[in-house]
């Protein structure tokens, strides 16, 4: 009877034929010429042969030829199968359950969280200490509290969320121009930090299309006759449309005028070969094509170079040796044979005997054009490529060799099952190819690489890749991928090509570099100013700045930093991946905060002991010096080079000039009284400008020394 697939339960026996979807994970009871497309589950290019049988319990998913999986479909043949699992108990159901779990914390999220904790610790310690000391010195409690609170606001880079959002949005727009669509903005930062890219093989590194490499005879020489016989067989067979026959027909066209098909014996799992009988000018010829071992079993003779004929017993060792050599190189090898059919117009399976071996057909899935160069450039950018595939290990090894890895380290799914998580974490970084792996093992590989300290990207397009896409720091899919994969991915490529990733990686790094610029600017300048104010509040008989002046200073210095998303990025900052490094940020903050404080205290001395400034004049002078120096220092901190050798973005330059001009003009406007500022004589302003100039020069020197003794960020 016919029933809806959602009513199928374990224990049901289902009858399947070409075009049917498999309703549940099933065990094959009977089959005939059964081929199933399992690409979404295993990634295999070719339809999988299926047959009734008994296999080892630990057989890999892609090697379980006696099983059918929900979500796959029958390409050809028929089958009767026992349903053993439905719904969430199927392999696809298990993937669904893993997708419901909360994805692991990504590298950028972890960095922001740790940076937030770090700032909170510094702010709490500084604010509590300053408030306590001011109260101890019998300053007004409310003023002391408001001053401490203003310091906390000043120390905190409160624009960080906005800066991150602006940077990410700007980066996403630029990446879209490079055919990289960002679905989750935070992934851009991880994209820039990525140092390991795990990728499927089929369709990503290779074209995903079968090609004919060559046709050779028993001696390994090119054979026109073997190629013609393969073409004749592929042209006249009427079974399911398969990529092998399409490749043969597309490789080279022969003139079949005068030939007509008389009969055909379709492929089956026992023979593992397909035969046709064709006639031309009264001559009837049987041509057989299939698995090499099956074809050799049907042959008693073999053709050699020059059309010579030898006994199969003598030729077979050499043929098998060539087969193993070609297989080790990642080629798929088929056998082709022929014999005269005599007067027969119809043939039986028994006629596949005493045939003459024509030669071997060598097939391959070609690496994409330019992919080796793309992999090399990714390596130059500090991103190592690892193949994670369900395909055969020899094929995968051959592909990565063609991409420039001479002696790849390989790990199979079978070995993964026997390996502990700790051992995998230790070994994963050195492995180039993970072959014959199952969907859940892909996720396990990603997690192991992350635990080993890597920022991991994963490129996949099948349902079987969904859980790994979620587990990666950067899940990358393609526009042609299944919906589940695109939904799980952070980034979608409009072209399934690693070359598209190159521009995306650079943009991601530029975005991350600009985000870190703001962090360095805000923490170093803010820390220096707040530390100076904290010290001055203990030494002066009045508050060095009013709370509203602190907040205004913080607001004005943020304007140039808001344009950082459009800033230019030095080449060295996109050549290598960079990550959150709290130790580096802390050293940077202390170093440049100390330099800032030195010149702040120089300003204190100038105002108090040279100009003998009143409280209002002192606050105005220090306000001018603080805002102008914090604004100009952005131009120094934004680059590792001397600031005059790295041109800032136009928006940053304009914003810097406007803020400096507005700051110098503010004490002379009607707004001055509102903020407690007073006009200063030119004889006061010029020395303050001199202090700022010395500060910029000192910061440039400190920067050279700092980077000379610090790791790259």
C-alpha positions as CSV (number, residue, x, y, z in Angstrom):
1,X,0.0,0.0,0.0
2,X,1.0,3.6,-0.4
3,X,1.2,5.7,2.8
4,X,2.6,9.2,3.5
5,X,6.3,9.1,4.4
6,X,5.6,10.7,7.8
7,X,3.6,7.7,8.8
8,X,6.4,5.3,8.2
9,X,7.6,3.7,11.5
10,X,10.5,1.4,12.4
11,X,9.6,-2.2,11.4
12,X,7.9,-1.2,8.1
13,X,9.2,-2.7,4.9
14,X,9.4,-0.2,2.1
15,X,9.7,-0.7,-1.6
16,X,11.8,1.8,-3.4
17,X,12.6,2.6,-7.1
18,X,14.3,5.3,-9.1
19,X,13.2,8.8,-8.0
20,X,12.0,7.7,-4.5
21,X,13.1,9.5,-1.4
22,X,14.2,7.2,1.4
23,X,11.6,7.8,4.3
24,X,13.8,6.5,7.1
25,X,17.2,4.9,7.9
26,X,16.8,1.4,6.6
27,X,18.5,-2.0,6.1
28,X,18.4,-3.4,2.6
29,X,16.6,-6.8,2.3
30,X,16.6,-7.1,-1.5
31,X,18.0,-4.9,-4.2
32,X,18.6,-4.8,-8.0
33,X,20.9,-2.3,-9.8
34,X,20.5,0.0,-6.8
35,X,22.3,3.4,-6.8
36,X,21.5,6.1,-4.2
37,X,22.5,9.8,-4.2
38,X,24.0,10.4,-0.8
39,X,25.8,13.7,-1.6
40,X,24.0,15.7,1.0
41,X,25.0,13.3,3.7
42,X,28.5,12.1,2.7
43,X,29.7,14.6,0.1
44,X,30.4,11.8,-2.4
45,X,30.2,12.9,-6.1
46,X,29.2,9.6,-7.5
47,X,25.9,7.8,-6.6
48,X,26.6,5.1,-4.0
49,X,26.2,1.4,-4.9
50,X,23.9,-0.4,-2.5
51,X,23.2,-4.1,-1.9
52,X,22.0,-6.5,0.7
53,X,24.9,-7.7,3.0
54,X,26.5,-7.8,6.4
55,X,29.2,-5.3,7.3
56,X,31.3,-4.6,10.4
57,X,29.5,-2.7,13.1
58,X,32.0,0.1,13.0
59,X,31.9,0.7,9.3
60,X,32.0,4.4,8.3
61,X,28.7,6.0,7.3
62,X,29.8,6.4,3.7
63,X,30.9,2.7,3.5
64,X,27.7,1.2,4.8
65,X,26.6,-0.2,1.4
66,X,23.8,-2.3,3.0
67,X,22.0,0.8,4.5
68,X,19.8,3.6,3.2
69,X,19.5,7.0,4.9
70,X,16.6,9.3,5.3
71,X,17.0,12.4,3.1
72,X,18.8,10.6,0.3
73,X,17.1,9.4,-2.9
74,X,17.3,6.5,-5.3
75,X,18.9,7.3,-8.6
76,X,18.3,3.9,-10.3
77,X,17.3,0.3,-9.5
78,X,14.9,-1.1,-7.0
79,X,15.1,-2.1,-3.4
80,X,13.1,-3.6,-0.5
81,X,14.3,-2.3,2.8
82,X,13.5,-2.6,6.5
83,X,13.0,0.8,8.3
84,X,15.0,0.8,11.5
85,X,14.9,4.5,12.4
86,X,12.7,7.5,11.7
87,X,12.5,11.2,12.7
88,X,15.1,12.3,15.2
89,X,16.6,8.8,15.5
90,X,17.9,9.0,11.9
91,X,21.3,10.3,10.9
92,X,19.7,13.5,9.7
93,X,17.7,13.7,12.9
94,X,20.9,13.6,14.9
95,X,22.2,16.5,13.0
96,X,19.0,18.4,13.8
97,X,19.4,17.7,17.5
98,X,22.9,19.1,17.4
99,X,21.7,22.2,15.7
100,X,19.4,23.0,18.6
101,X,22.3,23.2,21.0
102,X,23.7,26.6,21.7
103,X,26.8,27.2,19.4
104,X,30.1,27.4,21.2
105,X,31.4,30.9,22.0
106,X,33.3,32.3,19.1
107,X,36.7,33.9,19.3
108,X,35.5,37.5,18.9
109,X,32.7,37.1,21.5
110,X,35.2,35.6,23.9
111,X,37.6,38.5,23.4
112,X,35.0,41.2,23.9
113,X,33.7,39.5,27.1
114,X,37.2,39.2,28.6
115,X,38.0,42.8,27.6
116,X,34.8,43.9,29.3
117,X,35.8,42.1,32.5
118,X,39.2,43.6,32.4
119,X,37.8,47.2,32.1
120,X,35.4,46.5,34.8
121,X,38.1,45.5,37.2
122,X,40.3,48.5,36.4
123,X,37.3,50.9,36.7
124,X,36.0,49.6,40.0
125,X,39.4,49.6,41.6
126,X,40.2,53.2,40.4
127,X,36.8,54.6,41.2
128,X,36.5,53.1,44.7
129,X,40.0,54.2,45.6
130,X,39.5,57.8,44.4
131,X,36.2,58.1,46.1
132,X,37.6,56.8,49.4
133,X,40.6,59.1,49.4
134,X,38.5,62.2,48.6
135,X,36.2,61.4,51.4
136,X,39.1,60.8,53.7
137,X,40.5,64.2,52.7
138,X,37.1,65.6,53.8
139,X,36.0,66.7,50.3
140,X,32.2,67.1,49.8
141,X,30.8,63.6,49.6
142,X,28.4,64.4,46.7
143,X,31.2,66.1,44.7
144,X,33.6,63.3,45.4
145,X,31.0,60.7,44.3
146,X,30.1,62.6,41.0
147,X,33.8,63.1,40.3
148,X,34.5,59.3,40.8
149,X,31.5,58.5,38.6
150,X,32.6,60.8,35.9
151,X,36.1,59.2,36.0
152,X,34.4,55.8,35.6
153,X,32.5,57.1,32.5
154,X,35.7,58.6,31.2
155,X,37.7,55.4,31.6
156,X,35.1,53.3,29.9
157,X,35.1,53.1,26.1
158,X,31.4,53.5,26.0
159,X,31.3,53.9,22.2
160,X,32.8,50.4,21.8
161,X,29.4,48.7,21.0
162,X,28.7,51.5,18.5
163,X,32.2,51.4,17.0
164,X,32.0,47.6,16.6
165,X,28.6,47.9,14.9
166,X,29.7,50.6,12.6
167,X,32.9,48.8,11.7
168,X,31.0,45.5,11.1
169,X,28.4,47.2,9.0
170,X,31.0,49.0,6.9
171,X,33.0,45.8,6.5
172,X,29.9,43.8,5.5
173,X,29.2,46.4,2.8
174,X,32.7,46.1,1.4
175,X,32.6,42.3,1.6
176,X,29.4,42.2,-0.3
177,X,31.2,43.9,-3.2
178,X,33.6,40.9,-3.1
179,X,30.7,38.5,-3.4
180,X,30.8,37.6,0.3
181,X,27.5,38.0,2.1
182,X,27.6,38.4,5.8
183,X,24.6,36.9,7.7
184,X,26.0,37.5,11.2
185,X,28.0,40.7,11.6
186,X,30.2,39.5,14.5
187,X,31.6,36.8,12.2
188,X,33.5,39.4,10.3
189,X,35.9,39.9,13.2
190,X,36.4,36.1,13.4
191,X,36.9,36.0,9.7
192,X,39.9,38.3,10.2
193,X,41.3,36.3,13.1
194,X,40.9,33.0,11.3
195,X,44.1,31.0,11.0
196,X,42.6,27.5,10.0
197,X,40.1,26.9,7.2
198,X,38.5,23.5,7.0
199,X,36.9,22.8,3.7
200,X,35.1,20.1,1.9
201,X,36.8,18.8,-1.3
202,X,34.1,18.2,-3.8
203,X,32.8,21.3,-5.6
204,X,35.0,23.6,-3.4
205,X,38.5,22.6,-4.1
206,X,37.5,20.5,-7.1
207,X,34.9,21.1,-9.8
208,X,32.6,18.4,-8.6
209,X,32.5,17.1,-12.2
210,X,33.9,13.8,-13.4
211,X,36.5,14.1,-16.2
212,X,38.3,11.6,-18.4
213,X,42.0,11.8,-17.8
214,X,43.1,9.1,-20.3
215,X,42.4,5.7,-21.8
216,X,45.4,3.3,-21.6
217,X,46.0,-0.3,-22.8
218,X,47.4,-3.2,-20.8
219,X,51.0,-1.8,-21.0
220,X,49.9,1.7,-19.9
221,X,50.1,3.4,-23.3
222,X,47.5,5.8,-24.6
223,X,44.8,3.7,-26.4
224,X,42.5,5.2,-29.0
225,X,40.7,1.9,-29.3
226,X,39.9,1.7,-25.5
227,X,38.5,5.2,-25.6
228,X,36.3,4.4,-28.6
229,X,34.9,1.3,-27.0
230,X,34.2,3.3,-23.8
231,X,32.4,5.9,-25.9
232,X,30.4,3.3,-27.8
233,X,29.3,1.7,-24.5
234,X,28.4,5.0,-22.8
235,X,26.5,6.3,-25.9
236,X,24.3,3.2,-26.2
237,X,23.6,2.4,-22.5
238,X,20.1,3.3,-21.4
239,X,20.3,3.0,-17.6
240,X,20.3,6.0,-15.3
241,X,22.1,9.2,-16.2
242,X,25.4,9.0,-14.4
243,X,28.4,11.3,-14.3
244,X,30.8,8.7,-15.7
245,X,29.0,8.2,-18.9
246,X,28.4,11.9,-19.3
247,X,32.2,12.5,-18.8
248,X,33.0,9.9,-21.5
249,X,30.6,11.4,-24.0
250,X,31.8,14.9,-23.2
251,X,35.5,14.1,-23.3
252,X,35.7,13.3,-27.0
253,X,33.0,12.6,-29.6
254,X,33.5,9.7,-32.1
255,X,31.5,9.3,-35.3
256,X,29.0,6.5,-34.7
257,X,27.3,6.8,-38.1
258,X,26.5,3.3,-39.2
259,X,26.5,1.9,-35.7
260,X,23.2,0.8,-34.1
261,X,22.4,-0.8,-30.8
262,X,21.0,-4.3,-30.7
263,X,20.9,-5.2,-27.0
264,X,22.1,-4.3,-23.5
265,X,22.8,-6.0,-20.2
266,X,22.5,-3.4,-17.4
267,X,24.8,-3.0,-14.5
268,X,24.4,-5.1,-11.4
269,X,26.2,-5.6,-8.1
270,X,27.3,-9.2,-8.9
271,X,29.0,-8.5,-12.2
272,X,29.8,-4.8,-11.6
273,X,29.8,-4.2,-15.3
274,X,27.5,-3.1,-18.2
275,X,27.5,-4.5,-21.7
276,X,26.0,-3.5,-25.0
277,X,26.0,-5.2,-28.4
278,X,26.2,-2.9,-31.4
279,X,26.3,-3.5,-35.2
280,X,28.2,-1.7,-37.9
281,X,28.3,-3.0,-41.6
282,X,27.2,-6.4,-40.5
283,X,29.8,-6.8,-37.8
284,X,28.4,-7.2,-34.3
285,X,30.5,-6.2,-31.3
286,X,30.0,-6.7,-27.6
287,X,31.5,-3.9,-25.5
288,X,31.7,-4.2,-21.7
289,X,32.6,-1.4,-19.2
290,X,32.7,-1.5,-15.4
291,X,34.8,-2.1,-12.3
292,X,38.3,-3.2,-13.3
293,X,38.2,-6.5,-11.4
294,X,34.8,-7.4,-12.8
295,X,35.9,-6.7,-16.4
296,X,39.2,-8.6,-16.0
297,X,37.3,-11.6,-14.7
298,X,35.4,-11.7,-18.1
299,X,38.6,-11.5,-20.2
300,X,40.9,-14.2,-21.4
301,X,43.0,-12.0,-23.7
302,X,44.4,-8.5,-23.5
303,X,45.5,-5.9,-26.1
304,X,48.9,-4.4,-25.8
305,X,50.8,-1.6,-27.6
306,X,50.6,-1.8,-31.3
307,X,47.5,-4.0,-31.3
308,X,49.3,-7.1,-30.0
309,X,47.3,-9.8,-28.1
310,X,48.6,-11.6,-25.0
311,X,47.0,-14.1,-22.6
312,X,45.3,-12.4,-19.6
313,X,47.2,-14.5,-17.2
314,X,50.4,-12.9,-18.4
315,X,49.0,-9.3,-18.6
316,X,46.9,-9.2,-15.4
317,X,49.8,-8.6,-12.9
318,X,50.9,-5.5,-14.9
319,X,47.3,-4.2,-15.2
320,X,46.7,-4.6,-11.5
321,X,50.0,-2.8,-10.7
322,X,48.9,0.1,-12.9
323,X,45.5,0.1,-11.2
324,X,47.0,0.5,-7.7
325,X,49.4,3.2,-8.9
326,X,46.6,5.2,-10.4
327,X,44.4,4.7,-7.4
328,X,47.1,5.9,-5.1
329,X,47.2,9.1,-7.2
330,X,43.5,9.6,-6.6
331,X,42.2,8.4,-10.0
332,X,39.1,6.3,-10.4
333,X,39.8,3.4,-12.9
334,X,37.3,1.5,-15.0
335,X,38.0,-1.5,-17.3
336,X,36.8,-1.8,-20.9
337,X,36.6,-5.0,-22.9
338,X,35.2,-6.3,-26.2
339,X,34.6,-9.4,-28.4
340,X,32.8,-10.3,-31.6
341,X,29.1,-11.3,-31.0
342,X,29.0,-13.4,-34.1
343,X,25.4,-13.7,-35.5
344,X,23.7,-13.0,-32.1
345,X,21.4,-10.0,-31.9
346,X,20.7,-10.6,-28.2
347,X,23.1,-11.4,-25.5
348,X,23.0,-13.0,-22.0
349,X,25.3,-12.5,-19.0
350,X,27.0,-15.8,-20.0
351,X,28.2,-14.0,-23.1
352,X,30.5,-11.9,-20.9
353,X,33.3,-14.4,-21.1
354,X,36.4,-15.0,-23.2
355,X,36.6,-11.3,-24.0
356,X,39.6,-9.2,-25.0
357,X,40.7,-6.5,-22.6
358,X,40.7,-3.1,-24.5
359,X,42.2,-1.0,-21.7
360,X,41.6,1.2,-18.7
361,X,39.6,4.4,-18.5
362,X,41.2,6.8,-16.0
363,X,38.8,9.3,-14.4
364,X,39.3,12.3,-12.1
365,X,37.6,15.3,-10.5
366,X,39.7,18.2,-11.6
367,X,40.9,20.8,-9.1
368,X,39.3,24.2,-9.9
369,X,41.2,26.6,-12.1
370,X,43.4,28.9,-10.0
371,X,42.6,27.0,-6.7
372,X,46.3,26.1,-6.1
373,X,47.2,29.8,-6.3
374,X,44.3,30.7,-4.0
375,X,45.5,28.1,-1.4
376,X,49.0,29.5,-1.7
377,X,47.7,33.1,-1.1
378,X,45.7,31.9,1.9
379,X,48.9,30.4,3.3
380,X,50.6,33.8,2.8
381,X,47.8,35.4,4.8
382,X,48.5,32.9,7.6
383,X,45.5,30.7,7.0
384,X,46.3,27.0,6.7
385,X,43.9,24.8,4.7
386,X,42.6,21.4,6.0
387,X,40.4,19.1,3.9
388,X,37.5,17.6,5.8
389,X,35.6,15.2,3.6
390,X,33.7,12.0,3.5
391,X,35.4,11.0,0.3
392,X,38.1,8.3,-0.2
393,X,41.4,9.1,1.5
394,X,43.5,8.4,-1.6
395,X,41.4,10.8,-3.7
396,X,41.5,13.5,-1.0
397,X,45.3,13.1,-0.6
398,X,45.8,13.4,-4.3
399,X,43.8,16.7,-4.4
400,X,45.8,18.3,-1.6
401,X,49.1,17.2,-3.3
402,X,47.9,19.1,-6.4
403,X,47.4,22.1,-4.2
404,X,51.0,22.1,-3.2
405,X,51.2,19.9,-0.1
406,X,53.9,17.4,-1.0
407,X,53.5,15.0,1.9
408,X,50.1,15.5,3.5
409,X,49.4,14.1,7.0
410,X,46.1,12.2,6.9
411,X,43.6,11.0,9.5
412,X,40.6,8.8,8.6
413,X,37.2,8.6,10.2
414,X,38.0,5.1,11.4
415,X,41.0,6.4,13.3
416,X,38.9,9.2,14.7
417,X,36.5,6.8,16.2
418,X,39.3,5.2,18.1
419,X,40.9,8.4,19.3
420,X,40.1,10.4,22.5
421,X,39.2,14.0,22.4
422,X,42.5,15.0,24.1
423,X,44.5,13.0,21.5
424,X,42.6,14.6,18.6
425,X,43.1,18.1,20.0
426,X,46.9,17.4,20.2
427,X,47.1,15.9,16.7
428,X,44.5,17.9,14.7
429,X,46.7,20.9,14.1
430,X,49.3,18.8,12.2
431,X,46.7,16.9,10.0
432,X,46.2,18.1,6.4
433,X,43.4,15.8,5.4
434,X,40.6,14.3,7.4
435,X,39.1,11.7,5.0
436,X,36.2,9.3,5.1
437,X,34.7,11.2,8.0
438,X,31.0,11.2,9.2
439,X,28.9,14.4,9.9
440,X,29.3,14.2,13.7
441,X,33.1,13.8,13.3
442,X,33.3,17.0,11.3
443,X,31.9,18.9,14.3
444,X,34.3,17.0,16.6
445,X,37.3,18.0,14.4
446,X,36.3,21.7,14.5
447,X,35.9,21.7,18.3
448,X,39.3,20.0,18.7
449,X,41.0,22.6,16.5
450,X,39.3,25.4,18.5
451,X,40.4,23.9,21.8
452,X,43.9,23.8,20.5
453,X,43.9,27.6,20.3
454,X,43.0,28.1,16.6
455,X,40.3,30.4,15.2
456,X,38.6,28.0,12.8
457,X,36.5,28.6,9.7
458,X,34.5,25.8,8.1
459,X,33.3,25.8,4.5
460,X,30.4,23.4,3.7
461,X,27.2,23.2,1.7
462,X,25.4,20.0,2.7
463,X,23.0,19.0,5.4
464,X,25.9,16.9,6.8
465,X,27.9,20.1,7.3
466,X,25.3,22.0,9.4
467,X,26.6,21.1,12.8
468,X,30.2,21.8,11.9
469,X,29.2,25.2,10.5
470,X,27.6,26.0,13.8
471,X,30.6,24.9,15.8
472,X,33.1,26.8,13.8
473,X,34.2,30.4,14.7
474,X,33.3,31.3,11.1
475,X,30.7,29.1,9.4
476,X,31.0,29.6,5.6
477,X,28.5,28.3,3.0
478,X,27.7,29.1,-0.6
479,X,24.7,30.4,-2.4
480,X,24.0,27.0,-4.0
481,X,24.1,25.2,-0.6
482,X,21.1,23.5,1.0
483,X,18.9,25.8,3.1
484,X,20.0,24.1,6.4
485,X,23.6,24.8,5.6
486,X,23.0,28.5,4.7
487,X,20.9,29.0,7.8
488,X,23.7,27.6,10.0
489,X,26.4,29.6,8.3
490,X,27.7,33.0,9.3
491,X,28.9,34.0,5.8
492,X,27.6,33.0,2.4
493,X,29.8,33.1,-0.7
494,X,28.0,33.9,-3.9
495,X,30.6,31.7,-5.7
496,X,31.8,28.4,-4.5
497,X,35.4,29.3,-4.9
498,X,38.2,29.8,-2.3
499,X,39.4,32.8,-4.3
500,X,36.3,34.6,-3.2
501,X,37.5,34.1,0.4
502,X,40.7,36.0,-0.1
503,X,39.0,39.4,-0.4
504,X,36.7,38.5,2.5
505,X,39.7,37.6,4.8
506,X,41.4,40.9,4.0
507,X,38.2,42.8,4.7
508,X,37.7,40.9,7.9
509,X,41.2,41.7,9.1
510,X,40.8,45.4,8.2
511,X,37.6,45.5,10.2
512,X,39.2,43.8,13.1
513,X,42.3,46.1,12.9
514,X,40.0,49.2,13.0
515,X,38.2,47.8,16.0
516,X,41.4,47.3,17.9
517,X,42.5,50.8,16.9
518,X,39.6,52.2,18.9
519,X,40.3,49.9,21.8
520,X,44.0,51.1,21.9
521,X,43.0,54.7,21.5
522,X,40.2,54.7,24.1
523,X,42.0,52.7,26.8
524,X,45.4,54.4,26.5
525,X,44.2,58.0,26.3
526,X,41.3,57.5,28.7
527,X,43.5,55.7,31.2
528,X,46.2,58.4,31.0
529,X,43.7,61.2,31.5
530,X,41.8,59.5,34.3
531,X,44.9,58.5,36.1
532,X,46.2,62.1,35.9
533,X,42.9,63.4,37.2
534,X,42.9,60.9,40.0
535,X,46.4,62.0,41.1
536,X,45.6,65.7,40.6
537,X,42.5,65.5,42.7
538,X,44.6,64.3,45.6
539,X,47.2,67.1,45.2
540,X,45.0,70.1,44.3
541,X,42.7,72.0,46.7
542,X,40.0,71.8,44.1
543,X,38.7,69.2,41.6
544,X,40.9,69.3,38.5
545,X,37.9,69.0,36.2
546,X,34.2,69.2,36.9
547,X,32.2,66.1,36.2
548,X,30.4,67.9,33.3
549,X,33.8,68.8,31.8
550,X,35.0,65.2,32.0
551,X,31.9,64.1,30.2
552,X,32.3,66.8,27.5
553,X,35.9,65.9,27.0
554,X,35.0,62.3,26.6
555,X,32.3,63.1,24.1
556,X,34.5,65.4,22.0
557,X,37.4,62.9,21.8
558,X,34.9,60.2,20.7
559,X,34.0,62.1,17.5
560,X,37.2,61.3,15.5
561,X,37.1,57.7,16.8
562,X,33.6,57.2,15.4
563,X,35.1,57.6,11.9
564,X,37.6,54.8,12.5
565,X,35.5,52.3,10.5
566,X,36.5,54.3,7.3
567,X,40.2,54.5,8.2
568,X,42.8,53.1,5.9
569,X,44.6,50.0,7.3
570,X,48.4,49.3,6.9
571,X,49.2,46.3,4.8
572,X,51.0,44.5,7.6
573,X,47.8,44.5,9.6
574,X,46.0,42.4,7.0
575,X,48.9,40.1,6.1
576,X,48.6,38.0,9.2
577,X,45.6,37.0,11.4
578,X,45.3,38.9,14.7
579,X,43.4,38.1,17.8
580,X,42.3,39.7,21.1
581,X,45.3,39.8,23.4
582,X,44.5,41.2,26.8
583,X,48.1,41.1,27.9
584,X,49.1,43.2,24.9
585,X,46.2,45.6,25.4
586,X,47.1,46.0,29.1
587,X,50.8,46.7,28.2
588,X,49.7,49.2,25.6
589,X,47.3,51.0,28.0
590,X,50.0,51.2,30.7
591,X,52.7,52.4,28.3
592,X,50.8,55.1,26.5
593,X,48.8,56.0,29.5
594,X,52.0,56.6,31.4
595,X,53.3,58.8,28.5
596,X,50.0,60.7,28.6
597,X,50.2,61.2,32.3
598,X,53.7,62.6,32.2
599,X,52.6,65.4,29.9
600,X,49.4,65.9,31.9
601,X,51.5,66.5,35.0
602,X,53.7,68.8,32.9
603,X,50.6,70.8,32.0
604,X,49.7,70.9,35.8
605,X,53.0,72.4,36.6
606,X,52.9,74.9,33.8
607,X,49.4,76.1,34.8
608,X,50.0,76.1,38.6
609,X,53.6,77.2,39.0
610,X,54.2,79.3,35.8
611,X,50.9,80.9,35.1
612,X,49.5,80.7,38.7
613,X,46.1,79.8,37.2
614,X,42.9,80.0,39.2
615,X,40.6,76.9,39.5
616,X,38.6,78.0,36.4
617,X,41.7,78.8,34.4
618,X,43.3,75.6,35.4
619,X,40.3,73.5,34.3
620,X,40.1,75.4,31.0
621,X,43.8,74.9,30.3
622,X,43.9,71.3,31.1
623,X,40.6,70.7,29.2
624,X,42.2,72.2,26.1
625,X,45.4,70.2,26.4
626,X,43.6,66.9,27.2
627,X,41.1,67.1,24.3
628,X,43.6,68.3,21.7
629,X,46.3,65.8,22.7
630,X,43.8,62.9,22.9
631,X,42.5,63.8,19.4
632,X,45.9,64.1,17.8
633,X,47.3,61.0,19.5
634,X,44.8,59.0,17.5
635,X,46.9,59.7,14.4
636,X,49.9,58.2,16.2
637,X,48.3,55.1,17.7
638,X,46.4,54.1,14.6
639,X,49.5,52.8,12.9
640,X,52.7,50.9,13.7
641,X,54.6,53.1,11.2
642,X,55.6,56.7,11.9
643,X,52.3,58.6,11.7
644,X,53.5,60.8,8.8
645,X,54.1,57.7,6.7
646,X,50.6,56.2,7.1
647,X,47.9,58.3,5.6
648,X,44.7,58.3,7.7
649,X,41.2,58.1,6.1
650,X,39.6,61.3,4.9
651,X,36.8,61.2,7.5
652,X,39.2,60.6,10.4
653,X,41.4,63.5,9.2
654,X,38.5,65.9,8.8
655,X,37.0,64.9,12.2
656,X,40.3,65.4,13.9
657,X,40.8,68.9,12.5
658,X,37.2,69.9,13.4
659,X,37.4,68.7,17.0
660,X,40.8,70.5,17.5
661,X,39.3,73.7,16.1
662,X,36.1,73.4,18.1
663,X,38.1,72.8,21.3
664,X,40.3,75.8,20.9
665,X,37.3,78.0,20.1
666,X,35.0,76.7,22.9
667,X,36.3,78.9,25.7
668,X,35.6,82.0,23.6
669,X,31.9,81.1,22.9
670,X,28.8,81.7,24.9
671,X,28.8,78.0,25.8
672,X,32.0,78.4,27.9
673,X,30.1,79.5,31.0
674,X,27.7,76.6,30.7
675,X,30.7,74.2,31.0
676,X,32.7,76.2,33.6
677,X,35.4,77.3,31.0
678,X,37.1,80.7,30.7
679,X,38.9,82.4,27.9
680,X,42.7,82.1,28.0
681,X,45.4,84.5,26.7
682,X,47.3,83.6,23.6
683,X,50.5,83.6,25.8
684,X,48.9,80.7,27.7
685,X,47.6,78.7,24.7
686,X,50.9,78.7,22.8
687,X,52.9,76.9,25.6
688,X,50.0,74.4,25.9
689,X,50.3,73.7,22.2
690,X,54.0,73.2,22.7
691,X,53.3,70.6,25.4
692,X,50.9,68.8,23.0
693,X,53.6,68.8,20.3
694,X,56.1,67.3,22.7
695,X,53.6,64.7,23.7
696,X,52.9,63.6,20.1
697,X,56.7,63.3,19.5
698,X,57.2,61.4,22.7
699,X,54.3,59.0,21.9
700,X,55.9,58.4,18.5
701,X,59.2,57.4,20.1
702,X,57.4,55.3,22.7
703,X,55.5,53.5,19.9
704,X,58.7,52.5,18.2
705,X,60.2,51.2,21.4
706,X,57.0,49.4,22.3
707,X,56.6,47.6,19.0
708,X,60.2,46.7,18.9
709,X,59.9,44.7,22.1
710,X,56.3,43.4,21.7
711,X,54.7,40.6,19.7
712,X,52.8,41.6,16.6
713,X,49.1,42.2,17.1
